[in-house]
Amino acid sequence: MSYFCVPEHTEHTHCDCITSSGSKCSRQAKYRFVYENHVDYTCGIKSHMVSDKENKSSFFVQRKLTPKGKWTWFYTKCSESNPQDPPTPPKRNNDSGRQETQRQETQRQETQSLHETIRVQKNTIAIQKSAVESLRIQVQQLKLLAERNAKNAKTPPVDEFQTKMNKATKDALRTATSTNSVKNLKFQLHPDKHPQELRWLFEELFKGVNV
């Protein structure tokens, strides 16, 4: 049986003990002894602090400091060696427990929010990388196409290459705008970020996104 379980009973306002003359004590109840199936009330004088029942060990003793006050809990058992005023047990700090639970819940929510923010940022970065990679492949294909056409033709197919390059640049800019990554696209296509031999090509591409 738990220390904090009081069996159902009618609460008494006066002592249950019998005096030496055989009459019931008239003093107000100050202590109560809690057993498994019943509760004994006593006024608290030393002779009445010892149970004369067959089972002399109660589960715990409670004390009421004032007639209208609340019963105070003690971690103790009733026995002949018990002092008149049992020691007060350490009190549970329910407020601290609730605050700790609230703190942990707040921390959990903040951690969850941080993980969600990181997930969104990673997804955005992945989309931007995909767009840049797609543009890089297109530029490489256009470059190879231009080189191949230049070898097979008497004059370089400037107009055809320029048309395809402009179209690819506009498509890349449209994709970057939809993913809010125009700034990153401009950075990737800046002429200073590429070999000097290809500067002319990226200057043309940069013109298409720097509008």
C-alpha positions as CSV (number, residue, x, y, z in Angstrom):
1,M,0.0,0.0,0.0
2,S,1.3,3.5,-0.9
3,Y,2.2,6.0,1.8
4,F,-0.2,8.5,0.1
5,C,-3.3,6.3,0.1
6,V,-5.9,6.9,2.9
7,P,-8.7,4.3,3.0
8,E,-12.3,5.5,2.7
9,H,-13.6,6.5,6.2
10,T,-15.6,9.2,8.1
11,E,-13.2,11.9,9.2
12,H,-13.3,12.4,13.0
13,T,-12.9,15.8,14.7
14,H,-12.2,14.3,18.2
15,C,-9.8,11.7,19.6
16,D,-10.8,8.0,19.3
17,C,-8.9,6.9,22.4
18,I,-10.5,5.6,25.6
19,T,-9.3,7.2,28.8
20,S,-8.3,5.3,32.0
21,S,-11.8,5.8,33.3
22,G,-13.3,3.9,30.3
23,S,-14.8,7.0,28.6
24,K,-14.0,8.3,25.2
25,C,-11.5,11.2,25.1
26,S,-13.1,14.6,24.5
27,R,-10.0,16.3,23.0
28,Q,-9.9,17.4,19.4
29,A,-8.1,15.1,17.0
30,K,-4.6,16.4,16.2
31,Y,-3.0,13.2,14.7
32,R,-4.4,10.3,12.7
33,F,-2.8,6.8,12.2
34,V,-3.5,5.4,8.7
35,Y,-3.8,1.6,8.4
36,E,-4.6,-0.5,5.4
37,N,-8.4,-0.6,6.0
38,H,-9.1,2.0,8.7
39,V,-7.9,5.3,10.3
40,D,-7.5,6.1,14.0
41,Y,-7.7,9.6,15.3
42,T,-5.9,10.9,18.5
43,C,-5.5,14.1,20.4
44,G,-1.7,13.7,20.4
45,I,-0.9,13.3,24.1
46,K,1.9,10.8,24.7
47,S,-0.3,8.1,26.1
48,H,-2.6,8.3,23.1
49,M,0.2,8.3,20.6
50,V,0.6,4.5,20.9
51,S,-1.9,2.3,19.1
52,D,-3.4,-0.5,21.3
53,K,-4.7,-2.3,18.3
54,E,-3.5,-5.8,17.3
55,N,-1.4,-4.4,14.4
56,K,0.6,-1.6,16.1
57,S,2.4,-0.5,12.9
58,S,0.4,2.0,10.8
59,F,1.4,2.9,7.3
60,F,2.0,6.6,8.3
61,V,0.9,9.3,10.6
62,Q,-0.6,12.7,9.8
63,R,-0.8,15.8,11.8
64,K,-3.2,18.7,11.7
65,L,-1.7,21.9,13.1
66,T,-5.0,23.7,13.4
67,P,-8.6,22.4,13.7
68,K,-9.5,23.7,10.2
69,G,-6.0,23.1,8.7
70,K,-4.9,20.4,6.2
71,W,-3.4,17.1,7.2
72,T,0.4,17.2,7.0
73,W,2.1,14.0,5.8
74,F,4.9,12.2,7.6
75,Y,7.2,9.4,6.5
76,T,7.0,7.4,9.6
77,K,5.2,4.4,11.2
78,C,3.4,4.4,14.5
79,S,5.2,2.5,17.2
80,E,6.0,2.8,20.9
81,S,9.4,4.3,20.1
82,N,7.9,7.1,17.9
83,P,8.4,10.6,19.2
84,Q,5.3,12.7,19.8
85,D,6.2,15.0,16.8
86,P,7.2,12.8,13.9
87,P,9.8,14.3,11.5
88,T,8.5,16.2,8.5
89,P,9.3,14.5,5.2
90,P,10.9,16.4,2.3
91,K,8.1,18.1,0.3
92,R,7.7,17.5,-3.4
93,N,8.2,20.6,-5.4
94,N,5.4,20.2,-8.0
95,D,6.0,23.7,-9.4
96,S,9.6,22.8,-10.2
97,G,8.5,19.6,-11.8
98,R,6.0,21.4,-14.0
99,Q,8.5,24.1,-14.9
100,E,11.0,21.4,-15.8
101,T,8.4,19.6,-18.0
102,Q,7.5,22.9,-19.7
103,R,11.2,23.7,-20.2
104,Q,11.8,20.3,-21.8
105,E,8.7,20.7,-24.0
106,T,9.9,24.2,-25.1
107,Q,13.4,22.8,-25.9
108,R,11.9,19.9,-27.9
109,Q,9.7,22.3,-29.9
110,E,12.7,24.6,-30.6
111,T,14.9,21.7,-31.6
112,Q,12.1,20.4,-34.0
113,S,11.7,23.9,-35.5
114,L,15.5,24.1,-36.0
115,H,15.6,20.7,-37.7
116,E,12.7,21.8,-40.0
117,T,14.6,25.0,-40.9
118,I,17.7,23.1,-41.7
119,R,15.7,20.7,-43.9
120,V,14.1,23.5,-45.9
121,Q,17.5,25.2,-46.4
122,K,19.1,21.9,-47.5
123,N,16.2,21.4,-50.0
124,T,16.7,24.9,-51.3
125,I,20.4,24.4,-51.8
126,A,19.8,21.1,-53.6
127,I,17.4,22.9,-56.0
128,Q,19.9,25.6,-56.7
129,K,22.7,23.1,-57.3
130,S,20.5,21.2,-59.7
131,A,19.7,24.4,-61.6
132,V,23.3,25.4,-61.8
133,E,24.4,21.9,-62.9
134,S,21.7,21.9,-65.6
135,L,23.0,25.2,-66.8
136,R,26.6,24.0,-66.8
137,I,25.7,21.0,-68.9
138,Q,23.8,23.2,-71.4
139,V,26.8,25.5,-71.6
140,Q,29.1,22.6,-72.2
141,Q,26.9,21.2,-74.9
142,L,26.6,24.6,-76.6
143,K,30.4,24.9,-76.4
144,L,31.0,21.5,-78.0
145,L,28.3,22.2,-80.6
146,A,30.0,25.5,-81.5
147,E,33.4,23.9,-81.8
148,R,32.1,21.1,-84.0
149,N,30.2,23.5,-86.3
150,A,33.2,25.7,-86.5
151,K,35.4,22.9,-87.8
152,N,32.8,21.8,-90.4
153,A,31.9,25.2,-91.7
154,K,33.9,27.9,-93.5
155,T,32.6,30.5,-91.2
156,P,31.6,30.0,-87.5
157,P,27.8,29.6,-87.1
158,V,27.8,32.7,-84.9
159,D,24.1,33.4,-85.4
160,E,22.9,29.9,-84.6
161,F,25.2,29.5,-81.6
162,Q,24.2,33.0,-80.3
163,T,20.6,32.1,-80.6
164,K,20.9,28.9,-78.7
165,M,23.1,30.5,-76.1
166,N,20.5,33.3,-75.6
167,K,17.7,30.8,-75.3
168,A,19.6,28.6,-72.8
169,T,20.5,31.7,-70.7
170,K,16.8,32.9,-70.7
171,D,15.6,29.4,-69.7
172,A,18.2,29.3,-66.9
173,L,17.2,32.7,-65.7
174,R,13.5,31.7,-65.7
175,T,14.3,28.6,-63.6
176,A,16.5,30.6,-61.2
177,T,13.7,33.2,-60.7
178,S,11.2,30.5,-59.9
179,T,13.5,29.0,-57.3
180,N,14.7,32.4,-55.9
181,S,18.3,31.7,-56.8
182,V,19.0,34.4,-59.4
183,K,21.8,35.8,-57.2
184,N,23.5,32.4,-57.1
185,L,23.2,32.0,-60.9
186,K,24.8,35.4,-61.5
187,F,27.6,34.4,-59.2
188,Q,28.1,31.1,-61.1
189,L,28.2,32.9,-64.5
190,H,30.4,35.8,-63.6
191,P,33.3,36.1,-66.2
192,D,35.8,36.4,-63.4
193,K,35.0,33.0,-62.0
194,H,36.1,31.1,-65.2
195,P,39.3,30.7,-67.3
196,Q,40.5,33.6,-69.3
197,E,40.0,31.7,-72.5
198,L,36.3,31.3,-71.8
199,R,35.8,34.8,-70.5
200,W,34.1,35.9,-73.8
201,L,31.5,33.1,-73.5
202,F,30.6,33.9,-69.9
203,E,30.5,37.6,-70.6
204,E,27.7,36.8,-73.1
205,L,25.9,34.5,-70.7
206,F,26.3,37.1,-67.9
207,K,24.7,39.7,-70.1
208,G,21.6,37.5,-70.3
209,V,21.1,37.1,-66.5
210,N,22.3,40.6,-65.5
211,V,19.2,42.4,-66.7
